[in-house]
């Protein structure tokens, strides 16, 4: 690794888009250019642009209007340097091409803005000798090693607002409405939106749900005169699987196989609930609307602070790290403590306790 004072910094956005990406780009670029006198090169379309050497030189003028702009001016993709897709559907290891582009551009550091998948790609490049820093973004808030990711607050605002709006139509028609909310591996977004929006049931990946418990919660509301219910469902929510006895006398115990855990399909759950309770039940899927639009002030501030911290770390020759939020501080965390890990909700987390205290059914 080189230890000269950085002169040229590359920056890319990878993985799914989310509000705050442009604010992070702006924070990095303005701090690098204005405070430390560095040149900044934007790599287009994530790691794809790094492999294909597609870039743009960023200027102060390019930063105008970025703070509130959704999406990413650099573009993004989910492609990985070691598994770049080919026309025939196969993949090819193009790590060497990515490394060549880094050196051809004479970069002193590459900042990769993304979630857990981006961290895994980034550490592979760091292992090739490149100076890498990552910034944690994702609406799921599931990046390991950091208290918070930018994009989460904006998505939670959107999901909570949707629950707010669904209250009126659910109560008008005395319906049960299931709200599909993103979150394959962690329920931060669904649980946060539930508490902020006032949903009655919340199903998250961390707590396998019992259909009977959900039905009981909705029926209990009806007996109390509340003729509608809102059920928020994270993408990765799954039903509880009864424990099975280990086979005896049919061969070694390690030959017994576990059935894969299946995630919930809101439409099928809604159909079962309607049949069991006799209440009209509907499903609303928020989908990619949770990723779009203007970032909240909280996400703008967070993304800007993360970007400025990254610029300072480059100046200090600190590489191979992710900039993490730790309480009120921004600290470097080694990438090997982040890559391949997910931050899920602990069962004793204050948000879980809060949900139980106000009577939200978590499906258990």
C-alpha positions, 0 to 999 in steps of 0.5 A, a space after each residue: 500500500 502507498 502511504 503518500 498523502 492522497 491526491 486522487 480519490 475514487 468514489 462509487 455507489 453499489 447495491 440497491 439505491 436509497 435516499 442519501 446517496 447523493 448527500 454522501 457523494 457530496 459530503 465526500 467530494 466537498 471535504 476532499 476537494 475543499 478541505 484537503 485539496 484532493 481530486 475526486 473521480 466518480 466511478 459509474 454504475 458501481 463495480 461495473 464502472 470500475 471493471 470497465 473504466 467508466 468514470 467522471 471527474 467531479 467538480 464543485 459545480 457537480 455538487 450543486 443540488 445534490 443534498 436533497 436529490 434522491 438516487 445516485 448521480 453515479 448510478 449503481 449496480 449489484 455486480 461483483 468484480 469477481 462475478 461479472 455477468 456475461 452475455 451467455 448467463 455465466 460469470 467471470 472473475 474481473 477483479 484484475 480489471 478492477 485493480 488495473 482501473 484503480 492504478 490506471 486512474 492513479 487513485 490513492 483511495 477508493 470509497 465504496 458506498 453500500 451495504 453488506 454486499 458492498 463490504 464483501 466486494 470491498 474487502 476483496 479489493 483491499 486484499 488485492 492491495 487497494 486502499 479502500 474505505 466504505 460508507 454504510 448505506 441501506 434502508 434495512 439498517 442491517 450493516 454490521 458494526 454500525 449503529 445506523 445506516 443512512 437511508 433507513 430513516 427516509 425509508 422508515 418515514 415512507 413506510 410509516 406514512 403509508 401505514 398512516 394512510 392505510 389506517 383511514 381506508 382500513 377503518 372505513 371498510 372494517 378491513 384487515 390490511 397487510 403491509 409488505 415492508 422491505 427487510 429480507 434478513 432484519 426487521 429494523 424497517 418493519 418494526 420501526 415503521 410499525 411503532 411510528 405508524 401505529 400498526 397492530 401486528 408486526 412480523 419480522 425475521 428475528 421472531 418466527 410467527 405463529 398464525 394462531 397468535 396473529 389471528 388471536 390478536 386481530 380477533 381480540 381487537 374485534 371483540 373490543 370494538 376495533 373493527 380493523 387491523 393493520 399488519 406490517 410484514 417484513 419480507 423475511 418474516 417466516 412462520 415458526 417451525 415445530 421442533 421435530 424429534 431426532 430419528 431413532 433406529 433409522 440411521 445416524 442422527 446427522 442424516 436427518 435433514 432440516 426443512 428450509 425455513 420458508 418466508 411468509 407470503 402476505 397474499 396467502 396469509 391474507 387469504 387464510 386470515 380472511 377465511 378464518 376470521 370472516 374479515 375482508 383482508 387486503 395486501 399493500 406492497 410498498 416495494 421500491 417506493 421505500 427506496 425513492 425520493 428526497 432523503 429526510 434531514 436526518 439522512 442528509 446530515 448522517 450521509 454528510 458526516 459519514 462522507 466528511 469522516 471518510 475524507 479525514 481518514 483518507 488524509 490520515 492514511 487510514 484504510 481498510 475500514 468502514 466509517 461506523 456510527 457509534 453513539 454520537 461518534 464516527 469511527 473506523 471499523 476494520 472491514 473484516 469485522 463487517 463483511 459477510 455479517 448482518 445486524 439483526 434485532 436482538 430479542 431484548 432490544 428496546 424497540 421490541 420491548 416498546 412494541 410489547 408494552 404498547 400491545 403490538 403483536 409480534 407473532 409469538 
